[in-house]
Amino acid sequence: MLIAQEVGDRAAEAITRFNIAMIHRAFGDLDQAIDELERVVDLDRQVEHPDLASDTAALERLRQERAT
């Protein structure tokens, strides 16, 4: 992820952060997963990434999961 940040590859950074979020979710750390997905959605918006809608939906699902 650091390399993607250093070279300004926001799309690659978003993909890496998404994967990290899913690892946090798998381990039950919903707060950290949500933090990562919030960054993913922000990066998606910056680069008009085609996964913006699905990443936003994943973020909302995690927020709902945390609320229950």
C-alpha positions as CSV (number, residue, x, y, z in Angstrom):
1,M,0.0,0.0,0.0
2,L,2.8,2.4,0.8
3,I,4.2,2.0,-2.7
4,A,0.8,2.8,-4.2
5,Q,0.6,5.9,-2.0
6,E,4.1,7.0,-2.9
7,V,3.5,6.8,-6.6
8,G,0.0,8.3,-6.4
9,D,-1.8,5.2,-7.6
10,R,-5.1,5.8,-5.8
11,A,-6.9,3.0,-7.5
12,A,-4.3,0.4,-6.3
13,E,-4.4,1.9,-2.8
14,A,-8.2,1.6,-2.8
15,I,-8.0,-2.1,-3.7
16,T,-5.4,-2.8,-1.1
17,R,-7.4,-0.9,1.6
18,F,-10.5,-2.8,0.6
19,N,-8.7,-6.1,1.1
20,I,-7.4,-5.0,4.5
21,A,-10.9,-4.0,5.5
22,M,-12.2,-7.4,4.7
23,I,-9.4,-9.0,6.8
24,H,-10.4,-6.8,9.7
25,R,-14.0,-7.8,9.2
26,A,-13.1,-11.5,9.1
27,F,-11.3,-11.0,12.5
28,G,-14.4,-9.2,13.9
29,D,-12.8,-5.7,14.1
30,L,-15.7,-3.9,12.5
31,D,-14.5,-0.4,13.6
32,Q,-11.2,-0.8,11.8
33,A,-12.9,-2.4,8.8
34,I,-15.2,0.6,8.6
35,D,-12.3,3.1,8.9
36,E,-10.6,1.4,6.0
37,L,-13.7,1.3,3.8
38,E,-14.3,5.0,4.5
39,R,-10.9,5.6,3.0
40,V,-11.6,3.3,0.1
41,V,-14.8,5.2,-0.7
42,D,-13.0,8.5,-0.5
43,L,-10.2,7.2,-2.9
44,D,-12.9,5.8,-5.2
45,R,-14.5,9.2,-5.5
46,Q,-11.1,10.9,-6.2
47,V,-10.4,8.6,-9.1
48,E,-14.0,7.9,-10.2
49,H,-13.3,4.2,-9.6
50,P,-16.0,1.9,-11.1
51,D,-16.3,0.1,-7.8
52,L,-17.6,3.2,-6.0
53,A,-21.2,2.0,-5.7
54,S,-20.3,-1.5,-4.5
55,D,-17.7,-0.2,-2.0
56,T,-20.2,2.3,-0.7
57,A,-22.7,-0.5,-0.3
58,A,-20.1,-2.7,1.5
59,L,-19.4,0.2,3.9
60,E,-23.1,0.6,4.6
61,R,-23.5,-3.1,5.3
62,L,-20.6,-3.0,7.8
63,R,-22.1,0.0,9.5
64,Q,-25.4,-1.9,9.8
65,E,-23.6,-5.0,11.0
66,R,-21.9,-3.0,13.7
67,A,-25.2,-1.4,14.8
68,T,-26.8,-4.7,15.5
